Amino acid sequence: MAPNETSQKEEKPKNGNPRWLNKFFFNDILRKELEYFKIIRVGIAPATGKGENYASIMYRVKLQIENKEKHVLQKTFIVKALPDLGVHQDMIKQFNVFPKEIEMYDTLIPAFEKMYEDVGVKIRFGPSCLMASNEPTDVIVMEDLNEKGYKVANRQVGLDLHHCEILLAKLAKFHAASVLYYEKNGPFKECFKDGIYSEKMRPVFEQFYEANLKLFTEVIATYDVTPKFGEMMKNWKDAIMERCFKIVKPDPNGFNCLNHGDLWVNNFMYKYDSSGKAKDLVLVDYQMCHYTSPAIDLNYFIFTSCHKDIKLAKMDYLIQYYHKNLVSSMELLKCTTKPLSLLDLQIDMLRKLPYGLSSTVGTFAICVAEASDESEMETFTRTDEKAVKYKKKLYTNPIYVDALKQLVPFFDAKGALD
C-alpha cells in the first residue's frame, strides 16, 4: 500500500451517519502530520446530546491509525456539519453561519490569540480548526477539547459565581482583542453585521412566535406572575421581536466590539484542576458572532446561564467584574479606543434588557429542558400534537416556571414589560 493511503474497503454508514464522513475524508488532515499512515478503523458517535445544538450537528470521530513504524495511534476529531433542517435549510444557509464560523477559526481567533502572545500572555479562545470546507456540505473539523480535559457545565443547573467569573474574564479579553483588531484592520466582514436577530431570520422568528404564542400565553396564565407579562406576550411582535431587532444594532457613537452572540452554557467548556475547581475556559460555536454593544453578550449570558441564586443577586457584581477585566485587557493590548465607563455599561444593560427578556422566554426554556428527540428547531415551528406536547412540557418545567416567577417581577420593575 502506498504511503498516506487509506484502505479502499469503506465501512458502510451506521446510525444515520453521512456517507461522506468516512476514512477518506481525513486524508488531507492526517497528511499534514504524518509521513505515512493507514487508517484501520473509524468510530463515529454524536458529540453532543439531544437538544444541545440547533444550527449544526456534531460528530466525535475516533480513528485508529497505523504509522510507518507499524504502531497503532488513536486520533480524535470533532466534525461539525450543517444538519437537515427541513424547510429551514435554505434559510440557515442564507444566514451564513458556517462562513462566519470559518472566518472566526481561520482568521480572527488566531489573530486575537496572537495579540496576547505579543504582550507575553498565552491564551486560548477556541479549539484549533483543522479543516473547513463547503464540500460535500458545510463542514468544520476541529480538535476534540475533551481530549485536553475541557468539559461543558450542567446547563440545567446553571453556573456558580466562580464559573461565571472565569467566563466573564475570558469574554472581556475576547471583546478587547476585537477592539484592537478593528483599530488595526477596520470594520469586520459583512457577515458580522448580523447576530441572532437578523432580518434574514425574521420569517423564522415570526413563524416561531405564531406557532408558540397561543400555547405559551395559556400556560403562563397559570403562573403566579403579573398579568402584565401575559398581556405583553400577546403583543409579542412589537413588545419583544421588533424591540430586539432595534436593540442589537450597534450604536455608531457608542462602544462596540465583536460579540460571541450565542453565549449560553453549552457554548463554553471548562478545564478543572486536580481538586475539581474550574481554572480555564474555551469558547465554542462561533456561528452567531455580531459586532455590537457588549451588553448583548452580557444580557444573553446572565439570563440563560447563571445559577438562579446569583442571576439577580450578583448581577451588578458580574457586570462590574466583566468591566474591570475589559478595561485591564484593553490597557494590556494598548487599545487607543476608550473603554466605556461602568456607568455607561450599566445604562446600556438596562436599555438592552428586552434582549435579556427575549433570551429568558426563548433560549432559557431550552437551556433547562430535559433532553428529547423533539428538541430541535423544526419542533418550535410546528403545531401538531407531538410538538405541542413537547412544548407544553417545556413551558411547565418546574425549573423554568420558578425562574419566571423570580425574573418577571424584575423585568416589570425595570420597565421591560411596558
Stockholm file with secondary structure:
# STOCKHOLM 1.0

chainA/1-418         MAPNETSQKEEKPKNGNPRWLNKFFFNDILRKELEYFKIIRVGIAPATGKGENYASIMYRVKLQIENKEKHVLQKTFIVKALPDLGVHQDMIKQFNVFPKEIEMYDTLIPAFEKMYEDVGVKIRFGPSCLMASNEPTDVIVMEDLNEKGYKVANRQVGLDLHHCEILLAKLAKFHAASVLYYEKNGPFKECFKDGIYSEKMRPVFEQFYEANLKLFTEVIATYDVTPKFGEMMKNWKDAIMERCFKIVKPDPNGFNCLNHGDLWVNNFMYKYDSSGKAKDLVLVDYQMCHYTSPAIDLNYFIFTSCHKDIKLAKMDYLIQYYHKNLVSSMELLKCTTKPLSLLDLQIDMLRKLPYGLSSTVGTFAICVAEASDESEMETFTRTDEKAVKYKKKLYTNPIYVDALKQLVPFFDAKGALD
#=GR chainA/1-418 SS CCTTCCCSCCCCCCTTCCTTSSGGGGHHHHHTTCSSEEEEEEEEEESSCTTSCSSCEEEEEEEEEEETTSCEEEEEEEEEECCCCGGGHHHHHHTTHHHHHHHIIIIIHHHHHHHHHTTTCCCCCSCCEEEEECSSSSEEEEECGGGGTEECCCTTTCBCHHHHHHHHHHHHHHHHHHHHHHHHHCSCCGGGGCCSSCGGGHHHHHHHHHHHHHHHHHHHTTSSSCHHHHHHHHTHIIIIIHHHHHHTSCCTTSCCEEECSCCSGGGEEEEECTTSCEEEEEECCCTTCEEECHHHHHHHHHHHHBCHHHHTTTHHHHHHHHHHHHHHHHHHTTCSSCCCCHHHHHHHHHHTHHHHHHHHHTHHHHHTSCCCTTCSGGGGGCCSHHHHHHHHHHHTCHHHHHHHHHHHHHHHHTTTTC
#=GC SS_cons         CCTTCCCSCCCCCCTTCCTTSSGGGGHHHHHTTCSSEEEEEEEEEESSCTTSCSSCEEEEEEEEEEETTSCEEEEEEEEEECCCCGGGHHHHHHTTHHHHHHHIIIIIHHHHHHHHHTTTCCCCCSCCEEEEECSSSSEEEEECGGGGTEECCCTTTCBCHHHHHHHHHHHHHHHHHHHHHHHHHCSCCGGGGCCSSCGGGHHHHHHHHHHHHHHHHHHHTTSSSCHHHHHHHHTHIIIIIHHHHHHTSCCTTSCCEEECSCCSGGGEEEEECTTSCEEEEEECCCTTCEEECHHHHHHHHHHHHBCHHHHTTTHHHHHHHHHHHHHHHHHHTTCSSCCCCHHHHHHHHHHTHHHHHHHHHTHHHHHTSCCCTTCSGGGGGCCSHHHHHHHHHHHTCHHHHHHHHHHHHHHHHTTTTC
//
